[in-house]
């Protein structure tokens, strides 16, 4: 997993990739794998009522 994360981070620094993203009008705001893990872990701590409300909002 670390290899994939490192490759992803390196891609985001690649000048050719950044130029292509700019040409495609892509707005990049990357989040690291570690940050995503923390976010997902936080979701598992939500109460069922909050999960239900979020589900309704996102429909």
N, CA, C and O atoms as a Tripos MOL2 file, in Angstrom:
@<TRIPOS>MOLECULE
protein
  236   235    59     0     0
PROTEIN
NO_CHARGES

@<TRIPOS>ATOM
      1 N           0.8230   -1.1790    0.0000 N.3       1 UNK1
      2 CA          0.0000    0.0000    0.0000 C.3       1 UNK1
      3 C           0.8760    1.2540    0.0000 C.2       1 UNK1
      4 O           0.5680    2.2390   -0.6710 O.2       1 UNK1
      5 N           1.9610    1.2050    0.7540 N.am      2 UNK2
      6 CA          2.8490    2.3690    0.8060 C.3       2 UNK2
      7 C           3.4180    2.6930   -0.5680 C.2       2 UNK2
      8 O           3.5970    3.8610   -0.9140 O.2       2 UNK2
      9 N           3.7000    1.6630   -1.3450 N.am      3 UNK3
     10 CA          4.2300    1.8730   -2.6900 C.3       3 UNK3
     11 C           3.2260    2.6360   -3.5510 C.2       3 UNK3
     12 O           3.5960    3.5650   -4.2690 O.2       3 UNK3
     13 N           1.9660    2.2450   -3.4780 N.am      4 UNK4
     14 CA          0.9280    2.9350   -4.2510 C.3       4 UNK4
     15 C           0.7500    4.3740   -3.7850 C.2       4 UNK4
     16 O           0.5870    5.2820   -4.5990 O.2       4 UNK4
     17 N           0.7810    4.5720   -2.4900 N.am      5 UNK5
     18 CA          0.6400    5.9330   -1.9530 C.3       5 UNK5
     19 C           1.7910    6.8200   -2.4090 C.2       5 UNK5
     20 O           1.5890    7.9700   -2.7990 O.2       5 UNK5
     21 N           2.9870    6.2740   -2.3560 N.am      6 UNK6
     22 CA          4.1620    7.0380   -2.7730 C.3       6 UNK6
     23 C           4.0820    7.3740   -4.2600 C.2       6 UNK6
     24 O           4.3920    8.4950   -4.6650 O.2       6 UNK6
     25 N           3.6680    6.4040   -5.0670 N.am      7 UNK7
     26 CA          3.5410    6.6360   -6.5100 C.3       7 UNK7
     27 C           2.4960    7.7090   -6.7930 C.2       7 UNK7
     28 O           2.6940    8.5560   -7.6640 O.2       7 UNK7
     29 N           1.3900    7.6760   -6.0640 N.am      8 UNK8
     30 CA          0.3420    8.6840   -6.2310 C.3       8 UNK8
     31 C           0.8790   10.0750   -5.8930 C.2       8 UNK8
     32 O           0.6550   11.0290   -6.6390 O.2       8 UNK8
     33 N           1.5840   10.1870   -4.7750 N.am      9 UNK9
     34 CA          2.1380   11.4780   -4.3680 C.3       9 UNK9
     35 C           3.1560   11.9940   -5.3880 C.2       9 UNK9
     36 O           3.1990   13.1900   -5.6800 O.2       9 UNK9
     37 N           3.9670   11.0960   -5.9210 N.am     10 UNK10
     38 CA          4.9530   11.4970   -6.9270 C.3      10 UNK10
     39 C           4.2700   11.9520   -8.2170 C.2      10 UNK10
     40 O           4.7200   12.9000   -8.8610 O.2      10 UNK10
     41 N           3.1910   11.2800   -8.5880 N.am     11 UNK11
     42 CA          2.4400   11.6690   -9.7850 C.3      11 UNK11
     43 C           1.9250   13.0920   -9.6380 C.2      11 UNK11
     44 O           1.9360   13.8600  -10.6000 O.2      11 UNK11
     45 N           1.4800   13.4400   -8.4560 N.am     12 UNK12
     46 CA          0.9360   14.7770   -8.2240 C.3      12 UNK12
     47 C           2.0000   15.8680   -8.2820 C.2      12 UNK12
     48 O           1.6750   17.0540   -8.3350 O.2      12 UNK12
     49 N           3.2560   15.4720   -8.2720 N.am     13 UNK13
     50 CA          4.3630   16.4230   -8.3860 C.3      13 UNK13
     51 C           4.9260   16.4750   -9.8030 C.2      13 UNK13
     52 O           5.7470   17.3370  -10.1170 O.2      13 UNK13
     53 N           4.4850   15.5600  -10.6530 N.am     14 UNK14
     54 CA          5.0280   15.4360  -12.0020 C.3      14 UNK14
     55 C           4.5780   16.6050  -12.8770 C.2      14 UNK14
     56 O           3.3770   16.8090  -13.0530 O.2      14 UNK14
     57 N           5.5210   17.3770  -13.4310 N.am     15 UNK15
     58 CA          5.1600   18.5400  -14.2480 C.3      15 UNK15
     59 C           4.2790   18.1910  -15.4540 C.2      15 UNK15
     60 O           3.3640   18.9460  -15.7840 O.2      15 UNK15
     61 N           4.5390   17.0690  -16.1070 N.am     16 UNK16
     62 CA          3.7220   16.6790  -17.2630 C.3      16 UNK16
     63 C           2.2900   16.3780  -16.8320 C.2      16 UNK16
     64 O           1.3380   16.7940  -17.4920 O.2      16 UNK16
     65 N           2.1420   15.6590  -15.7340 N.am     17 UNK17
     66 CA          0.8070   15.3550  -15.2210 C.3      17 UNK17
     67 C           0.0700   16.6400  -14.8660 C.2      17 UNK17
     68 O          -1.0970   16.8100  -15.2180 O.2      17 UNK17
     69 N           0.7460   17.5340  -14.1750 N.am     18 UNK18
     70 CA          0.1160   18.7930  -13.7700 C.3      18 UNK18
     71 C          -0.2970   19.6260  -14.9800 C.2      18 UNK18
     72 O          -1.3460   20.2680  -14.9640 O.2      18 UNK18
     73 N           0.5170   19.6170  -16.0150 N.am     19 UNK19
     74 CA          0.1820   20.3600  -17.2360 C.3      19 UNK19
     75 C          -1.0440   19.7570  -17.9110 C.2      19 UNK19
     76 O          -1.9320   20.4880  -18.3500 O.2      19 UNK19
     77 N          -1.1010   18.4370  -17.9970 N.am     20 UNK20
     78 CA         -2.2670   17.7760  -18.5990 C.3      20 UNK20
     79 C          -3.5300   18.0390  -17.7790 C.2      20 UNK20
     80 O          -4.6050   18.2560  -18.3390 O.2      20 UNK20
     81 N          -3.3970   18.0180  -16.4750 N.am     21 UNK21
     82 CA         -4.5480   18.3060  -15.6130 C.3      21 UNK21
     83 C          -5.0310   19.7350  -15.8370 C.2      21 UNK21
     84 O          -6.2340   19.9930  -15.8610 O.2      21 UNK21
     85 N          -4.1030   20.6470  -15.9970 N.am     22 UNK22
     86 CA         -4.4530   22.0510  -16.2440 C.3      22 UNK22
     87 C          -5.1690   22.1910  -17.5830 C.2      22 UNK22
     88 O          -6.1710   22.9000  -17.6830 O.2      22 UNK22
     89 N          -4.6600   21.5190  -18.6090 N.am     23 UNK23
     90 CA         -5.2960   21.5660  -19.9290 C.3      23 UNK23
     91 C          -6.7190   21.0170  -19.8840 C.2      23 UNK23
     92 O          -7.5980   21.4890  -20.6060 O.2      23 UNK23
     93 N          -6.9380   20.0220  -19.0350 N.am     24 UNK24
     94 CA         -8.2540   19.3940  -18.9140 C.3      24 UNK24
     95 C          -9.1500   20.1360  -17.9170 C.2      24 UNK24
     96 O         -10.2510   19.6840  -17.6010 O.2      24 UNK24
     97 N          -8.6690   21.2670  -17.4320 N.am     25 UNK25
     98 CA         -9.4020   22.0800  -16.4480 C.3      25 UNK25
     99 C          -9.7500   21.2880  -15.1900 C.2      25 UNK25
    100 O         -10.8190   21.4650  -14.6060 O.2      25 UNK25
    101 N          -8.8310   20.4150  -14.7850 N.am     26 UNK26
    102 CA         -9.0360   19.6380  -13.5620 C.3      26 UNK26
    103 C          -8.4820   20.4130  -12.3750 C.2      26 UNK26
    104 O          -7.3520   20.8980  -12.4090 O.2      26 UNK26
    105 N          -9.2760   20.5220  -11.3440 N.am     27 UNK27
    106 CA         -8.8270   21.1640  -10.1200 C.3      27 UNK27
    107 C          -8.3550   20.0730   -9.1720 C.2      27 UNK27
    108 O          -9.1460   19.2330   -8.7440 O.2      27 UNK27
    109 N          -7.0840   20.0840   -8.8490 N.am     28 UNK28
    110 CA         -6.5150   19.0460   -7.9930 C.3      28 UNK28
    111 C          -6.4140   19.5410   -6.5570 C.2      28 UNK28
    112 O          -5.8520   20.6020   -6.2870 O.2      28 UNK28
    113 N          -6.9620   18.7660   -5.6580 N.am     29 UNK29
    114 CA         -6.8600   19.0330   -4.2240 C.3      29 UNK29
    115 C          -6.6820   17.6840   -3.5330 C.2      29 UNK29
    116 O          -7.5790   17.2090   -2.8360 O.2      29 UNK29
    117 N          -5.5120   17.0730   -3.7340 N.am     30 UNK30
    118 CA         -5.3100   15.7050   -3.2550 C.3      30 UNK30
    119 C          -5.2780   15.5870   -1.7370 C.2      30 UNK30
    120 O          -4.8730   16.5050   -1.0240 O.2      30 UNK30
    121 N          -5.7170   14.4340   -1.2750 N.am     31 UNK31
    122 CA         -5.6950   14.0890    0.1410 C.3      31 UNK31
    123 C          -4.8770   12.8080    0.2630 C.2      31 UNK31
    124 O          -5.0400   11.8840   -0.5340 O.2      31 UNK31
    125 N          -4.0060   12.7560    1.2500 N.am     32 UNK32
    126 CA         -3.1530   11.5760    1.4070 C.3      32 UNK32
    127 C          -3.9640   10.3700    1.8700 C.2      32 UNK32
    128 O          -5.0600   10.5090    2.4120 O.2      32 UNK32
    129 N          -3.4110    9.2040    1.6460 N.am     33 UNK33
    130 CA         -4.0560    7.9700    2.0810 C.3      33 UNK33
    131 C          -4.2650    7.9400    3.5840 C.2      33 UNK33
    132 O          -5.2810    7.4420    4.0690 O.2      33 UNK33
    133 N          -3.3020    8.4740    4.3190 N.am     34 UNK34
    134 CA         -3.4160    8.5130    5.7740 C.3      34 UNK34
    135 C          -4.5940    9.3840    6.2020 C.2      34 UNK34
    136 O          -5.3360    9.0320    7.1190 O.2      34 UNK34
    137 N          -4.7590   10.5230    5.5320 N.am     35 UNK35
    138 CA         -5.8760   11.4150    5.8600 C.3      35 UNK35
    139 C          -7.2160   10.7510    5.5550 C.2      35 UNK35
    140 O          -8.1670   10.8770    6.3270 O.2      35 UNK35
    141 N          -7.2880   10.0500    4.4370 N.am     36 UNK36
    142 CA         -8.5300    9.3600    4.0750 C.3      36 UNK36
    143 C          -8.8490    8.2750    5.0990 C.2      36 UNK36
    144 O         -10.0080    8.0930    5.4720 O.2      36 UNK36
    145 N          -7.8280    7.5560    5.5550 N.am     37 UNK37
    146 CA         -8.0460    6.5320    6.5840 C.3      37 UNK37
    147 C          -8.6610    7.1440    7.8410 C.2      37 UNK37
    148 O          -9.5710    6.5670    8.4360 O.2      37 UNK37
    149 N          -8.1630    8.3090    8.2420 N.am     38 UNK38
    150 CA         -8.6950    8.9820    9.4310 C.3      38 UNK38
    151 C         -10.1520    9.3920    9.2220 C.2      38 UNK38
    152 O         -10.9790    9.2470   10.1230 O.2      38 UNK38
    153 N         -10.4600    9.9000    8.0410 N.am     39 UNK39
    154 CA        -11.8310   10.3220    7.7330 C.3      39 UNK39
    155 C         -12.7750    9.1260    7.7890 C.2      39 UNK39
    156 O         -13.8370    9.1900    8.4080 O.2      39 UNK39
    157 N         -12.3800    8.0390    7.1380 N.am     40 UNK40
    158 CA        -13.2240    6.8380    7.1080 C.3      40 UNK40
    159 C         -13.4010    6.2760    8.5200 C.2      40 UNK40
    160 O         -14.4990    5.8570    8.8870 O.2      40 UNK40
    161 N         -12.3410    6.2660    9.3030 N.am     41 UNK41
    162 CA        -12.4320    5.7790   10.6820 C.3      41 UNK41
    163 C         -13.4110    6.6310   11.4830 C.2      41 UNK41
    164 O         -14.1380    6.1130   12.3310 O.2      41 UNK41
    165 N         -13.4320    7.9160   11.2220 N.am     42 UNK42
    166 CA        -14.3670    8.8050   11.9040 C.3      42 UNK42
    167 C         -15.8070    8.4830   11.5740 C.2      42 UNK42
    168 O         -16.6790    8.6050   12.4330 O.2      42 UNK42
    169 N         -16.0740    8.0720   10.3400 N.am     43 UNK43
    170 CA        -17.4380    7.7110    9.9460 C.3      43 UNK43
    171 C         -17.9480    6.5190   10.7440 C.2      43 UNK43
    172 O         -19.1320    6.4440   11.0710 O.2      43 UNK43
    173 N         -17.0610    5.6000   11.0530 N.am     44 UNK44
    174 CA        -17.4990    4.4030   11.7810 C.3      44 UNK44
    175 C         -17.9110    4.7240   13.2130 C.2      44 UNK44
    176 O         -18.5380    3.8980   13.8770 O.2      44 UNK44
    177 N         -17.5680    5.9070   13.6890 N.am     45 UNK45
    178 CA        -17.9040    6.3050   15.0550 C.3      45 UNK45
    179 C         -19.2060    7.1060   15.1300 C.2      45 UNK45
    180 O         -19.6480    7.4640   16.2220 O.2      45 UNK45
    181 N         -19.8170    7.3870   13.9860 N.am     46 UNK46
    182 CA        -21.0560    8.1610   13.9760 C.3      46 UNK46
    183 C         -22.2180    7.3330   14.5060 C.2      46 UNK46
    184 O         -22.2810    6.1200   14.3100 O.2      46 UNK46
    185 N         -23.1210    8.0070   15.1700 N.am     47 UNK47
    186 CA        -24.3070    7.3130   15.6850 C.3      47 UNK47
    187 C         -25.2340    6.9580   14.5280 C.2      47 UNK47
    188 O         -25.1930    7.6160   13.4880 O.2      47 UNK47
    189 N         -26.0650    5.9370   14.6860 N.am     48 UNK48
    190 CA        -27.0040    5.5500   13.6230 C.3      48 UNK48
    191 C         -27.9210    6.7010   13.1960 C.2      48 UNK48
    192 O         -28.2730    6.8080   12.0210 O.2      48 UNK48
    193 N         -28.3030    7.5530   14.1340 N.am     49 UNK49
    194 CA        -29.1570    8.6940   13.7950 C.3      49 UNK49
    195 C         -28.4680    9.6710   12.8620 C.2      49 UNK49
    196 O         -29.0810   10.1810   11.9240 O.2      49 UNK49
    197 N         -27.2030    9.9290   13.1180 N.am     50 UNK50
    198 CA        -26.4320   10.8340   12.2630 C.3      50 UNK50
    199 C         -26.2460   10.2120   10.8880 C.2      50 UNK50
    200 O         -26.3710   10.8990    9.8740 O.2      50 UNK50
    201 N         -25.9510    8.9280   10.8450 N.am     51 UNK51
    202 CA        -25.7820    8.2320    9.5670 C.3      51 UNK51
    203 C         -27.0690    8.3200    8.7510 C.2      51 UNK51
    204 O         -27.0250    8.5740    7.5470 O.2      51 UNK51
    205 N         -28.2060    8.1130    9.3980 N.am     52 UNK52
    206 CA        -29.4960    8.1870    8.7030 C.3      52 UNK52
    207 C         -29.7260    9.5860    8.1510 C.2      52 UNK52
    208 O         -30.1520    9.7370    7.0060 O.2      52 UNK52
    209 N         -29.4510   10.6080    8.9490 N.am     53 UNK53
    210 CA        -29.6530   11.9930    8.5140 C.3      53 UNK53
    211 C         -28.7410   12.3240    7.3340 C.2      53 UNK53
    212 O         -29.1870   12.9290    6.3600 O.2      53 UNK53
    213 N         -27.4740   11.9350    7.4130 N.am     54 UNK54
    214 CA        -26.5440   12.1750    6.3100 C.3      54 UNK54
    215 C         -27.0010   11.4630    5.0420 C.2      54 UNK54
    216 O         -26.9000   12.0070    3.9430 O.2      54 UNK54
    217 N         -27.4960   10.2580    5.2040 N.am     55 UNK55
    218 CA        -27.9940    9.4920    4.0650 C.3      55 UNK55
    219 C         -29.1510   10.2220    3.3890 C.2      55 UNK55
    220 O         -29.2270   10.2760    2.1620 O.2      55 UNK55
    221 N         -30.0460   10.7790    4.1930 N.am     56 UNK56
    222 CA        -31.1820   11.5290    3.6440 C.3      56 UNK56
    223 C         -30.7130   12.7830    2.9160 C.2      56 UNK56
    224 O         -31.2310   13.1170    1.8500 O.2      56 UNK56
    225 N         -29.7450   13.4680    3.4830 N.am     57 UNK57
    226 CA        -29.2210   14.6980    2.8750 C.3      57 UNK57
    227 C         -28.5550   14.4000    1.5390 C.2      57 UNK57
    228 O         -28.6930   15.1710    0.5900 O.2      57 UNK57
    229 N         -27.8380   13.2920    1.4610 N.am     58 UNK58
    230 CA        -27.0700   12.9690    0.2600 C.3      58 UNK58
    231 C         -27.8980   12.3780   -0.8730 C.2      58 UNK58
    232 O         -27.3780   12.1760   -1.9700 O.2      58 UNK58
    233 N         -29.1650   12.0990   -0.6330 N.am     59 UNK59
    234 CA        -30.0150   11.5280   -1.6900 C.3      59 UNK59
    235 C         -30.3770   12.5530   -2.7110 C.2      59 UNK59
    236 O         -31.0860   12.2470   -3.6700 O.2      59 UNK59
@<TRIPOS>BOND
     1     1     2 1
     2     2     3 1
     3     3     4 2
     4     3     5 am
     5     5     6 1
     6     6     7 1
     7     7     8 2
     8     7     9 am
     9     9    10 1
    10    10    11 1
    11    11    12 2
    12    11    13 am
    13    13    14 1
    14    14    15 1
    15    15    16 2
    16    15    17 am
    17    17    18 1
    18    18    19 1
    19    19    20 2
    20    19    21 am
    21    21    22 1
    22    22    23 1
    23    23    24 2
    24    23    25 am
    25    25    26 1
    26    26    27 1
    27    27    28 2
    28    27    29 am
    29    29    30 1
    30    30    31 1
    31    31    32 2
    32    31    33 am
    33    33    34 1
    34    34    35 1
    35    35    36 2
    36    35    37 am
    37    37    38 1
    38    38    39 1
    39    39    40 2
    40    39    41 am
    41    41    42 1
    42    42    43 1
    43    43    44 2
    44    43    45 am
    45    45    46 1
    46    46    47 1
    47    47    48 2
    48    47    49 am
    49    49    50 1
    50    50    51 1
    51    51    52 2
    52    51    53 am
    53    53    54 1
    54    54    55 1
    55    55    56 2
    56    55    57 am
    57    57    58 1
    58    58    59 1
    59    59    60 2
    60    59    61 am
    61    61    62 1
    62    62    63 1
    63    63    64 2
    64    63    65 am
    65    65    66 1
    66    66    67 1
    67    67    68 2
    68    67    69 am
    69    69    70 1
    70    70    71 1
    71    71    72 2
    72    71    73 am
    73    73    74 1
    74    74    75 1
    75    75    76 2
    76    75    77 am
    77    77    78 1
    78    78    79 1
    79    79    80 2
    80    79    81 am
    81    81    82 1
    82    82    83 1
    83    83    84 2
    84    83    85 am
    85    85    86 1
    86    86    87 1
    87    87    88 2
    88    87    89 am
    89    89    90 1
    90    90    91 1
    91    91    92 2
    92    91    93 am
    93    93    94 1
    94    94    95 1
    95    95    96 2
    96    95    97 am
    97    97    98 1
    98    98    99 1
    99    99   100 2
   100    99   101 am
   101   101   102 1
   102   102   103 1
   103   103   104 2
   104   103   105 am
   105   105   106 1
   106   106   107 1
   107   107   108 2
   108   107   109 am
   109   109   110 1
   110   110   111 1
   111   111   112 2
   112   111   113 am
   113   113   114 1
   114   114   115 1
   115   115   116 2
   116   115   117 am
   117   117   118 1
   118   118   119 1
   119   119   120 2
   120   119   121 am
   121   121   122 1
   122   122   123 1
   123   123   124 2
   124   123   125 am
   125   125   126 1
   126   126   127 1
   127   127   128 2
   128   127   129 am
   129   129   130 1
   130   130   131 1
   131   131   132 2
   132   131   133 am
   133   133   134 1
   134   134   135 1
   135   135   136 2
   136   135   137 am
   137   137   138 1
   138   138   139 1
   139   139   140 2
   140   139   141 am
   141   141   142 1
   142   142   143 1
   143   143   144 2
   144   143   145 am
   145   145   146 1
   146   146   147 1
   147   147   148 2
   148   147   149 am
   149   149   150 1
   150   150   151 1
   151   151   152 2
   152   151   153 am
   153   153   154 1
   154   154   155 1
   155   155   156 2
   156   155   157 am
   157   157   158 1
   158   158   159 1
   159   159   160 2
   160   159   161 am
   161   161   162 1
   162   162   163 1
   163   163   164 2
   164   163   165 am
   165   165   166 1
   166   166   167 1
   167   167   168 2
   168   167   169 am
   169   169   170 1
   170   170   171 1
   171   171   172 2
   172   171   173 am
   173   173   174 1
   174   174   175 1
   175   175   176 2
   176   175   177 am
   177   177   178 1
   178   178   179 1
   179   179   180 2
   180   179   181 am
   181   181   182 1
   182   182   183 1
   183   183   184 2
   184   183   185 am
   185   185   186 1
   186   186   187 1
   187   187   188 2
   188   187   189 am
   189   189   190 1
   190   190   191 1
   191   191   192 2
   192   191   193 am
   193   193   194 1
   194   194   195 1
   195   195   196 2
   196   195   197 am
   197   197   198 1
   198   198   199 1
   199   199   200 2
   200   199   201 am
   201   201   202 1
   202   202   203 1
   203   203   204 2
   204   203   205 am
   205   205   206 1
   206   206   207 1
   207   207   208 2
   208   207   209 am
   209   209   210 1
   210   210   211 1
   211   211   212 2
   212   211   213 am
   213   213   214 1
   214   214   215 1
   215   215   216 2
   216   215   217 am
   217   217   218 1
   218   218   219 1
   219   219   220 2
   220   219   221 am
   221   221   222 1
   222   222   223 1
   223   223   224 2
   224   223   225 am
   225   225   226 1
   226   226   227 1
   227   227   228 2
   228   227   229 am
   229   229   230 1
   230   230   231 1
   231   231   232 2
   232   231   233 am
   233   233   234 1
   234   234   235 1
   235   235   236 2
@<TRIPOS>SUBSTRUCTURE
     1 UNK1         2 RESIDUE 1 A UNK
     2 UNK2         6 RESIDUE 1 A UNK
     3 UNK3        10 RESIDUE 1 A UNK
     4 UNK4        14 RESIDUE 1 A UNK
     5 UNK5        18 RESIDUE 1 A UNK
     6 UNK6        22 RESIDUE 1 A UNK
     7 UNK7        26 RESIDUE 1 A UNK
     8 UNK8        30 RESIDUE 1 A UNK
     9 UNK9        34 RESIDUE 1 A UNK
    10 UNK10       38 RESIDUE 1 A UNK
    11 UNK11       42 RESIDUE 1 A UNK
    12 UNK12       46 RESIDUE 1 A UNK
    13 UNK13       50 RESIDUE 1 A UNK
    14 UNK14       54 RESIDUE 1 A UNK
    15 UNK15       58 RESIDUE 1 A UNK
    16 UNK16       62 RESIDUE 1 A UNK
    17 UNK17       66 RESIDUE 1 A UNK
    18 UNK18       70 RESIDUE 1 A UNK
    19 UNK19       74 RESIDUE 1 A UNK
    20 UNK20       78 RESIDUE 1 A UNK
    21 UNK21       82 RESIDUE 1 A UNK
    22 UNK22       86 RESIDUE 1 A UNK
    23 UNK23       90 RESIDUE 1 A UNK
    24 UNK24       94 RESIDUE 1 A UNK
    25 UNK25       98 RESIDUE 1 A UNK
    26 UNK26      102 RESIDUE 1 A UNK
    27 UNK27      106 RESIDUE 1 A UNK
    28 UNK28      110 RESIDUE 1 A UNK
    29 UNK29      114 RESIDUE 1 A UNK
    30 UNK30      118 RESIDUE 1 A UNK
    31 UNK31      122 RESIDUE 1 A UNK
    32 UNK32      126 RESIDUE 1 A UNK
    33 UNK33      130 RESIDUE 1 A UNK
    34 UNK34      134 RESIDUE 1 A UNK
    35 UNK35      138 RESIDUE 1 A UNK
    36 UNK36      142 RESIDUE 1 A UNK
    37 UNK37      146 RESIDUE 1 A UNK
    38 UNK38      150 RESIDUE 1 A UNK
    39 UNK39      154 RESIDUE 1 A UNK
    40 UNK40      158 RESIDUE 1 A UNK
    41 UNK41      162 RESIDUE 1 A UNK
    42 UNK42      166 RESIDUE 1 A UNK
    43 UNK43      170 RESIDUE 1 A UNK
    44 UNK44      174 RESIDUE 1 A UNK
    45 UNK45      178 RESIDUE 1 A UNK
    46 UNK46      182 RESIDUE 1 A UNK
    47 UNK47      186 RESIDUE 1 A UNK
    48 UNK48      190 RESIDUE 1 A UNK
    49 UNK49      194 RESIDUE 1 A UNK
    50 UNK50      198 RESIDUE 1 A UNK
    51 UNK51      202 RESIDUE 1 A UNK
    52 UNK52      206 RESIDUE 1 A UNK
    53 UNK53      210 RESIDUE 1 A UNK
    54 UNK54      214 RESIDUE 1 A UNK
    55 UNK55      218 RESIDUE 1 A UNK
    56 UNK56      222 RESIDUE 1 A UNK
    57 UNK57      226 RESIDUE 1 A UNK
    58 UNK58      230 RESIDUE 1 A UNK
    59 UNK59      234 RESIDUE 1 A UNK
